[in-house]
Amino acid sequence: MIEAYPQKIETQMQELYNRLLEKHKRLYAGIEALKLAYGGVTYIAKLFNCSRNTIKERARNNLSKY
């Protein structure tokens, strides 16, 4: 399992996420999940209260561009 970000960082990430347009939220969540090891998608989904499937799809799309 991954190590969680400190609470202060999580709060900042959530504040940024909540200010984004929907398509940018998906992009941001996907990028954050890619930065983490196994369990990152689940962690980010819980942190941002969004769908794991959406994050997985966005992360896959991000990877396919590079």
mmCIF file as gemmi writes it, N, C-alpha and C atoms, coordinates in Angstrom:
data_model
loop_
_atom_site.group_PDB
_atom_site.id
_atom_site.type_symbol
_atom_site.label_atom_id
_atom_site.label_alt_id
_atom_site.label_comp_id
_atom_site.label_asym_id
_atom_site.label_entity_id
_atom_site.label_seq_id
_atom_site.pdbx_PDB_ins_code
_atom_site.Cartn_x
_atom_site.Cartn_y
_atom_site.Cartn_z
_atom_site.occupancy
_atom_site.B_iso_or_equiv
_atom_site.pdbx_formal_charge
_atom_site.auth_seq_id
_atom_site.auth_asym_id
_atom_site.pdbx_PDB_model_num
ATOM 1 N N . MET Axp A 1 ? 0.844 -1.185 0 1 0 ? 1 A 1
ATOM 2 C CA . MET Axp A 1 ? 0 0 0 1 0 ? 1 A 1
ATOM 3 C C . MET Axp A 1 ? 0.886 1.243 0 1 0 ? 1 A 1
ATOM 4 N N . ILE Axp A 2 ? 0.364 2.305 -0.535 1 0 ? 2 A 1
ATOM 5 C CA . ILE Axp A 2 ? 1.134 3.538 -0.625 1 0 ? 2 A 1
ATOM 6 C C . ILE Axp A 2 ? 1.067 4.327 0.672 1 0 ? 2 A 1
ATOM 7 N N . GLU Axp A 3 ? 2.025 5.211 0.822 1 0 ? 3 A 1
ATOM 8 C CA . GLU Axp A 3 ? 2.025 6.109 1.977 1 0 ? 3 A 1
ATOM 9 C C . GLU Axp A 3 ? 1.22 7.352 1.611 1 0 ? 3 A 1
ATOM 10 N N . ALA Axp A 4 ? 0.305 7.729 2.456 1 0 ? 4 A 1
ATOM 11 C CA . ALA Axp A 4 ? -0.568 8.88 2.198 1 0 ? 4 A 1
ATOM 12 C C . ALA Axp A 4 ? 0.235 10.174 2.292 1 0 ? 4 A 1
ATOM 13 N N . TYR Axp A 5 ? -0.229 11.173 1.54 1 0 ? 5 A 1
ATOM 14 C CA . TYR Axp A 5 ? 0.346 12.503 1.656 1 0 ? 5 A 1
ATOM 15 C C . TYR Axp A 5 ? 0.001 13.066 3.031 1 0 ? 5 A 1
ATOM 16 N N . PRO Axp A 6 ? 0.807 14.006 3.526 1 0 ? 6 A 1
ATOM 17 C CA . PRO Axp A 6 ? 0.44 14.685 4.782 1 0 ? 6 A 1
ATOM 18 C C . PRO Axp A 6 ? -0.906 15.405 4.62 1 0 ? 6 A 1
ATOM 19 N N . GLN Axp A 7 ? -1.627 15.555 5.706 1 0 ? 7 A 1
ATOM 20 C CA . GLN Axp A 7 ? -2.955 16.168 5.683 1 0 ? 7 A 1
ATOM 21 C C . GLN Axp A 7 ? -2.953 17.54 5.024 1 0 ? 7 A 1
ATOM 22 N N . LYS Axp A 8 ? -1.939 18.341 5.289 1 0 ? 8 A 1
ATOM 23 C CA . LYS Axp A 8 ? -1.865 19.681 4.714 1 0 ? 8 A 1
ATOM 24 C C . LYS Axp A 8 ? -1.801 19.606 3.184 1 0 ? 8 A 1
ATOM 25 N N . ILE Axp A 9 ? -1.027 18.691 2.662 1 0 ? 9 A 1
ATOM 26 C CA . ILE Axp A 9 ? -0.907 18.519 1.209 1 0 ? 9 A 1
ATOM 27 C C . ILE Axp A 9 ? -2.223 18.021 0.637 1 0 ? 9 A 1
ATOM 28 N N . GLU Axp A 10 ? -2.848 17.052 1.3 1 0 ? 10 A 1
ATOM 29 C CA . GLU Axp A 10 ? -4.148 16.545 0.838 1 0 ? 10 A 1
ATOM 30 C C . GLU Axp A 10 ? -5.169 17.676 0.753 1 0 ? 10 A 1
ATOM 31 N N . THR Axp A 11 ? -5.202 18.529 1.749 1 0 ? 11 A 1
ATOM 32 C CA . THR Axp A 11 ? -6.142 19.649 1.759 1 0 ? 11 A 1
ATOM 33 C C . THR Axp A 11 ? -5.876 20.592 0.594 1 0 ? 11 A 1
ATOM 34 N N . GLN Axp A 12 ? -4.62 20.895 0.334 1 0 ? 12 A 1
ATOM 35 C CA . GLN Axp A 12 ? -4.269 21.759 -0.787 1 0 ? 12 A 1
ATOM 36 C C . GLN Axp A 12 ? -4.659 21.126 -2.119 1 0 ? 12 A 1
ATOM 37 N N . MET Axp A 13 ? -4.433 19.822 -2.247 1 0 ? 13 A 1
ATOM 38 C CA . MET Axp A 13 ? -4.8 19.115 -3.469 1 0 ? 13 A 1
ATOM 39 C C . MET Axp A 13 ? -6.31 19.151 -3.679 1 0 ? 13 A 1
ATOM 40 N N . GLN Axp A 14 ? -7.065 18.938 -2.608 1 0 ? 14 A 1
ATOM 41 C CA . GLN Axp A 14 ? -8.522 18.967 -2.705 1 0 ? 14 A 1
ATOM 42 C C . GLN Axp A 14 ? -9.03 20.352 -3.07 1 0 ? 14 A 1
ATOM 43 N N . GLU Axp A 15 ? -8.427 21.39 -2.504 1 0 ? 15 A 1
ATOM 44 C CA . GLU Axp A 15 ? -8.836 22.759 -2.829 1 0 ? 15 A 1
ATOM 45 C C . GLU Axp A 15 ? -8.587 23.069 -4.307 1 0 ? 15 A 1
ATOM 46 N N . LEU Axp A 16 ? -7.441 22.652 -4.816 1 0 ? 16 A 1
ATOM 47 C CA . LEU Axp A 16 ? -7.148 22.855 -6.233 1 0 ? 16 A 1
ATOM 48 C C . LEU Axp A 16 ? -8.125 22.07 -7.095 1 0 ? 16 A 1
ATOM 49 N N . TYR Axp A 17 ? -8.314 20.809 -6.767 1 0 ? 17 A 1
ATOM 50 C CA . TYR Axp A 17 ? -9.216 19.938 -7.526 1 0 ? 17 A 1
ATOM 51 C C . TYR Axp A 17 ? -10.614 20.538 -7.62 1 0 ? 17 A 1
ATOM 52 N N . ASN Axp A 18 ? -11.114 21.059 -6.53 1 0 ? 18 A 1
ATOM 53 C CA . ASN Axp A 18 ? -12.471 21.619 -6.497 1 0 ? 18 A 1
ATOM 54 C C . ASN Axp A 18 ? -12.624 22.901 -7.305 1 0 ? 18 A 1
ATOM 55 N N . ARG Axp A 19 ? -11.532 23.543 -7.655 1 0 ? 19 A 1
ATOM 56 C CA . ARG Axp A 19 ? -11.584 24.777 -8.443 1 0 ? 19 A 1
ATOM 57 C C . ARG Axp A 19 ? -11.49 24.526 -9.948 1 0 ? 19 A 1
ATOM 58 N N . LEU Axp A 20 ? -11.182 23.295 -10.322 1 0 ? 20 A 1
ATOM 59 C CA . LEU Axp A 20 ? -10.967 22.98 -11.734 1 0 ? 20 A 1
ATOM 60 C C . LEU Axp A 20 ? -12.272 22.664 -12.454 1 0 ? 20 A 1
ATOM 61 N N . LEU Axp A 21 ? -12.264 22.873 -13.768 1 0 ? 21 A 1
ATOM 62 C CA . LEU Axp A 21 ? -13.363 22.398 -14.612 1 0 ? 21 A 1
ATOM 63 C C . LEU Axp A 21 ? -13.323 20.876 -14.646 1 0 ? 21 A 1
ATOM 64 N N . GLU Axp A 22 ? -14.434 20.26 -14.993 1 0 ? 22 A 1
ATOM 65 C CA . GLU Axp A 22 ? -14.545 18.803 -14.937 1 0 ? 22 A 1
ATOM 66 C C . GLU Axp A 22 ? -13.458 18.089 -15.74 1 0 ? 22 A 1
ATOM 67 N N . LYS Axp A 23 ? -13.194 18.532 -16.965 1 0 ? 23 A 1
ATOM 68 C CA . LYS Axp A 23 ? -12.18 17.842 -17.771 1 0 ? 23 A 1
ATOM 69 C C . LYS Axp A 23 ? -10.786 18.01 -17.163 1 0 ? 23 A 1
ATOM 70 N N . HIS Axp A 24 ? -10.536 19.137 -16.509 1 0 ? 24 A 1
ATOM 71 C CA . HIS Axp A 24 ? -9.248 19.353 -15.856 1 0 ? 24 A 1
ATOM 72 C C . HIS Axp A 24 ? -9.15 18.546 -14.559 1 0 ? 24 A 1
ATOM 73 N N . LYS Axp A 25 ? -10.278 18.339 -13.895 1 0 ? 25 A 1
ATOM 74 C CA . LYS Axp A 25 ? -10.287 17.488 -12.703 1 0 ? 25 A 1
ATOM 75 C C . LYS Axp A 25 ? -9.843 16.076 -13.062 1 0 ? 25 A 1
ATOM 76 N N . ARG Axp A 26 ? -10.385 15.551 -14.172 1 0 ? 26 A 1
ATOM 77 C CA . ARG Axp A 26 ? -10.019 14.196 -14.599 1 0 ? 26 A 1
ATOM 78 C C . ARG Axp A 26 ? -8.542 14.114 -14.946 1 0 ? 26 A 1
ATOM 79 N N . LEU Axp A 27 ? -8.042 15.112 -15.622 1 0 ? 27 A 1
ATOM 80 C CA . LEU Axp A 27 ? -6.63 15.143 -15.991 1 0 ? 27 A 1
ATOM 81 C C . LEU Axp A 27 ? -5.75 15.189 -14.743 1 0 ? 27 A 1
ATOM 82 N N . TYR Axp A 28 ? -6.064 16.071 -13.822 1 0 ? 28 A 1
ATOM 83 C CA . TYR Axp A 28 ? -5.299 16.218 -12.585 1 0 ? 28 A 1
ATOM 84 C C . TYR Axp A 28 ? -5.313 14.922 -11.767 1 0 ? 28 A 1
ATOM 85 N N . ALA Axp A 29 ? -6.478 14.329 -11.626 1 0 ? 29 A 1
ATOM 86 C CA . ALA Axp A 29 ? -6.58 13.082 -10.859 1 0 ? 29 A 1
ATOM 87 C C . ALA Axp A 29 ? -5.748 11.98 -11.518 1 0 ? 29 A 1
ATOM 88 N N . GLY Axp A 30 ? -5.798 11.895 -12.833 1 0 ? 30 A 1
ATOM 89 C CA . GLY Axp A 30 ? -5.015 10.883 -13.543 1 0 ? 30 A 1
ATOM 90 C C . GLY Axp A 30 ? -3.522 11.073 -13.359 1 0 ? 30 A 1
ATOM 91 N N . ILE Axp A 31 ? -3.074 12.307 -13.432 1 0 ? 31 A 1
ATOM 92 C CA . ILE Axp A 31 ? -1.647 12.595 -13.255 1 0 ? 31 A 1
ATOM 93 C C . ILE Axp A 31 ? -1.209 12.264 -11.834 1 0 ? 31 A 1
ATOM 94 N N . GLU Axp A 32 ? -2.006 12.652 -10.854 1 0 ? 32 A 1
ATOM 95 C CA . GLU Axp A 32 ? -1.659 12.341 -9.46 1 0 ? 32 A 1
ATOM 96 C C . GLU Axp A 32 ? -1.594 10.824 -9.232 1 0 ? 32 A 1
ATOM 97 N N . ALA Axp A 33 ? -2.515 10.096 -9.814 1 0 ? 33 A 1
ATOM 98 C CA . ALA Axp A 33 ? -2.519 8.633 -9.646 1 0 ? 33 A 1
ATOM 99 C C . ALA Axp A 33 ? -1.278 8.015 -10.28 1 0 ? 33 A 1
ATOM 100 N N . LEU Axp A 34 ? -0.837 8.548 -11.411 1 0 ? 34 A 1
ATOM 101 C CA . LEU Axp A 34 ? 0.362 8.023 -12.076 1 0 ? 34 A 1
ATOM 102 C C . LEU Axp A 34 ? 1.616 8.233 -11.234 1 0 ? 34 A 1
ATOM 103 N N . LYS Axp A 35 ? 1.627 9.262 -10.409 1 0 ? 35 A 1
ATOM 104 C CA . LYS Axp A 35 ? 2.794 9.555 -9.584 1 0 ? 35 A 1
ATOM 105 C C . LYS Axp A 35 ? 2.959 8.546 -8.444 1 0 ? 35 A 1
ATOM 106 N N . LEU Axp A 36 ? 1.9 7.831 -8.125 1 0 ? 36 A 1
ATOM 107 C CA . LEU Axp A 36 ? 1.912 6.931 -6.976 1 0 ? 36 A 1
ATOM 108 C C . LEU Axp A 36 ? 2.055 5.483 -7.417 1 0 ? 36 A 1
ATOM 109 N N . ALA Axp A 37 ? 2.528 4.666 -6.522 1 0 ? 37 A 1
ATOM 110 C CA . ALA Axp A 37 ? 2.691 3.241 -6.806 1 0 ? 37 A 1
ATOM 111 C C . ALA Axp A 37 ? 1.343 2.521 -6.711 1 0 ? 37 A 1
ATOM 112 N N . TYR Axp A 38 ? 1.4 1.212 -6.581 1 0 ? 38 A 1
ATOM 113 C CA . TYR Axp A 38 ? 0.207 0.379 -6.448 1 0 ? 38 A 1
ATOM 114 C C . TYR Axp A 38 ? -0.713 0.964 -5.375 1 0 ? 38 A 1
ATOM 115 N N . GLY Axp A 39 ? -1.977 1.119 -5.715 1 0 ? 39 A 1
ATOM 116 C CA . GLY Axp A 39 ? -2.953 1.679 -4.786 1 0 ? 39 A 1
ATOM 117 C C . GLY Axp A 39 ? -3.2 3.16 -5.012 1 0 ? 39 A 1
ATOM 118 N N . GLY Axp A 40 ? -2.458 3.762 -5.925 1 0 ? 40 A 1
ATOM 119 C CA . GLY Axp A 40 ? -2.586 5.192 -6.171 1 0 ? 40 A 1
ATOM 120 C C . GLY Axp A 40 ? -3.946 5.605 -6.697 1 0 ? 40 A 1
ATOM 121 N N . VAL Axp A 41 ? -4.518 4.784 -7.576 1 0 ? 41 A 1
ATOM 122 C CA . VAL Axp A 41 ? -5.829 5.121 -8.146 1 0 ? 41 A 1
ATOM 123 C C . VAL Axp A 41 ? -6.89 5.15 -7.045 1 0 ? 41 A 1
ATOM 124 N N . THR Axp A 42 ? -6.874 4.147 -6.195 1 0 ? 42 A 1
ATOM 125 C CA . THR Axp A 42 ? -7.846 4.083 -5.099 1 0 ? 42 A 1
ATOM 126 C C . THR Axp A 42 ? -7.657 5.249 -4.131 1 0 ? 42 A 1
ATOM 127 N N . TYR Axp A 43 ? -6.411 5.535 -3.799 1 0 ? 43 A 1
ATOM 128 C CA . TYR Axp A 43 ? -6.109 6.641 -2.878 1 0 ? 43 A 1
ATOM 129 C C . TYR Axp A 43 ? -6.612 7.975 -3.434 1 0 ? 43 A 1
ATOM 130 N N . ILE Axp A 44 ? -6.317 8.246 -4.699 1 0 ? 44 A 1
ATOM 131 C CA . ILE Axp A 44 ? -6.729 9.51 -5.313 1 0 ? 44 A 1
ATOM 132 C C . ILE Axp A 44 ? -8.252 9.562 -5.459 1 0 ? 44 A 1
ATOM 133 N N . ALA Axp A 45 ? -8.875 8.44 -5.799 1 0 ? 45 A 1
ATOM 134 C CA . ALA Axp A 45 ? -10.337 8.404 -5.917 1 0 ? 45 A 1
ATOM 135 C C . ALA Axp A 45 ? -10.998 8.763 -4.592 1 0 ? 45 A 1
ATOM 136 N N . LYS Axp A 46 ? -10.467 8.234 -3.51 1 0 ? 46 A 1
ATOM 137 C CA . LYS Axp A 46 ? -11.017 8.553 -2.192 1 0 ? 46 A 1
ATOM 138 C C . LYS Axp A 46 ? -10.732 10.004 -1.817 1 0 ? 46 A 1
ATOM 139 N N . LEU Axp A 47 ? -9.524 10.458 -2.119 1 0 ? 47 A 1
ATOM 140 C CA . LEU Axp A 47 ? -9.141 11.826 -1.781 1 0 ? 47 A 1
ATOM 141 C C . LEU Axp A 47 ? -10.029 12.845 -2.482 1 0 ? 47 A 1
ATOM 142 N N . PHE Axp A 48 ? -10.319 12.607 -3.764 1 0 ? 48 A 1
ATOM 143 C CA . PHE Axp A 48 ? -11.115 13.548 -4.552 1 0 ? 48 A 1
ATOM 144 C C . PHE Axp A 48 ? -12.577 13.146 -4.663 1 0 ? 48 A 1
ATOM 145 N N . ASN Axp A 49 ? -12.948 12.032 -4.038 1 0 ? 49 A 1
ATOM 146 C CA . ASN Axp A 49 ? -14.326 11.546 -4.082 1 0 ? 49 A 1
ATOM 147 C C . ASN Axp A 49 ? -14.82 11.419 -5.53 1 0 ? 49 A 1
ATOM 148 N N . CYS Axp A 50 ? -14.055 10.676 -6.316 1 0 ? 50 A 1
ATOM 149 C CA . CYS Axp A 50 ? -14.423 10.474 -7.718 1 0 ? 50 A 1
ATOM 150 C C . CYS Axp A 50 ? -14.246 8.998 -8.09 1 0 ? 50 A 1
ATOM 151 N N . SER Axp A 51 ? -14.624 8.665 -9.285 1 0 ? 51 A 1
ATOM 152 C CA . SER Axp A 51 ? -14.635 7.283 -9.753 1 0 ? 51 A 1
ATOM 153 C C . SER Axp A 51 ? -13.233 6.761 -10.057 1 0 ? 51 A 1
ATOM 154 N N . ARG Axp A 52 ? -12.946 5.562 -9.591 1 0 ? 52 A 1
ATOM 155 C CA . ARG Axp A 52 ? -11.679 4.904 -9.921 1 0 ? 52 A 1
ATOM 156 C C . ARG Axp A 52 ? -11.573 4.679 -11.426 1 0 ? 52 A 1
ATOM 157 N N . ASN Axp A 53 ? -12.692 4.322 -12.06 1 0 ? 53 A 1
ATOM 158 C CA . ASN Axp A 53 ? -12.676 4.058 -13.5 1 0 ? 53 A 1
ATOM 159 C C . ASN Axp A 53 ? -12.291 5.303 -14.291 1 0 ? 53 A 1
ATOM 160 N N . THR Axp A 54 ? -12.785 6.443 -13.892 1 0 ? 54 A 1
ATOM 161 C CA . THR Axp A 54 ? -12.444 7.696 -14.559 1 0 ? 54 A 1
ATOM 162 C C . THR Axp A 54 ? -10.949 7.977 -14.429 1 0 ? 54 A 1
ATOM 163 N N . ILE Axp A 55 ? -10.422 7.769 -13.248 1 0 ? 55 A 1
ATOM 164 C CA . ILE Axp A 55 ? -8.995 8.01 -13.017 1 0 ? 55 A 1
ATOM 165 C C . ILE Axp A 55 ? -8.156 7.034 -13.836 1 0 ? 55 A 1
ATOM 166 N N . LYS Axp A 56 ? -8.545 5.762 -13.835 1 0 ? 56 A 1
ATOM 167 C CA . LYS Axp A 56 ? -7.785 4.776 -14.603 1 0 ? 56 A 1
ATOM 168 C C . LYS Axp A 56 ? -7.788 5.111 -16.086 1 0 ? 56 A 1
ATOM 169 N N . GLU Axp A 57 ? -8.928 5.51 -16.606 1 0 ? 57 A 1
ATOM 170 C CA . GLU Axp A 57 ? -9.034 5.874 -18.02 1 0 ? 57 A 1
ATOM 171 C C . GLU Axp A 57 ? -8.146 7.075 -18.341 1 0 ? 57 A 1
ATOM 172 N N . ARG Axp A 58 ? -8.191 8.089 -17.498 1 0 ? 58 A 1
ATOM 173 C CA . ARG Axp A 58 ? -7.385 9.286 -17.729 1 0 ? 58 A 1
ATOM 174 C C . ARG Axp A 58 ? -5.899 8.963 -17.606 1 0 ? 58 A 1
ATOM 175 N N . ALA Axp A 59 ? -5.526 8.154 -16.645 1 0 ? 59 A 1
ATOM 176 C CA . ALA Axp A 59 ? -4.119 7.786 -16.476 1 0 ? 59 A 1
ATOM 177 C C . ALA Axp A 59 ? -3.639 7.017 -17.705 1 0 ? 59 A 1
ATOM 178 N N . ARG Axp A 60 ? -4.456 6.122 -18.217 1 0 ? 60 A 1
ATOM 179 C CA . ARG Axp A 60 ? -4.099 5.375 -19.429 1 0 ? 60 A 1
ATOM 180 C C . ARG Axp A 60 ? -3.924 6.326 -20.613 1 0 ? 60 A 1
ATOM 181 N N . ASN Axp A 61 ? -4.823 7.291 -20.75 1 0 ? 61 A 1
ATOM 182 C CA . ASN Axp A 61 ? -4.723 8.263 -21.84 1 0 ? 61 A 1
ATOM 183 C C . ASN Axp A 61 ? -3.469 9.124 -21.698 1 0 ? 61 A 1
ATOM 184 N N . ASN Axp A 62 ? -3.122 9.488 -20.486 1 0 ? 62 A 1
ATOM 185 C CA . ASN Axp A 62 ? -1.905 10.288 -20.256 1 0 ? 62 A 1
ATOM 186 C C . ASN Axp A 62 ? -0.677 9.498 -20.663 1 0 ? 62 A 1
ATOM 187 N N . LEU Axp A 63 ? -0.634 8.231 -20.308 1 0 ? 63 A 1
ATOM 188 C CA . LEU Axp A 63 ? 0.52 7.394 -20.629 1 0 ? 63 A 1
ATOM 189 C C . LEU Axp A 63 ? 0.649 7.182 -22.131 1 0 ? 63 A 1
ATOM 190 N N . SER Axp A 64 ? -0.463 7.065 -22.828 1 0 ? 64 A 1
ATOM 191 C CA . SER Axp A 64 ? -0.415 6.771 -24.247 1 0 ? 64 A 1
ATOM 192 C C . SER Axp A 64 ? 0.108 7.956 -25.075 1 0 ? 64 A 1
ATOM 193 N N . LYS Axp A 65 ? 0.122 9.142 -24.488 1 0 ? 65 A 1
ATOM 194 C CA . LYS Axp A 65 ? 0.612 10.323 -25.193 1 0 ? 65 A 1
ATOM 195 C C . LYS Axp A 65 ? 2.131 10.416 -25.183 1 0 ? 65 A 1
ATOM 196 N N . TYR Axp A 66 ? 2.77 9.659 -24.311 1 0 ? 66 A 1
ATOM 197 C CA . TYR Axp A 66 ? 4.215 9.793 -24.154 1 0 ? 66 A 1
ATOM 198 C C . TYR Axp A 66 ? 4.928 8.549 -24.526 1 0 ? 66 A 1
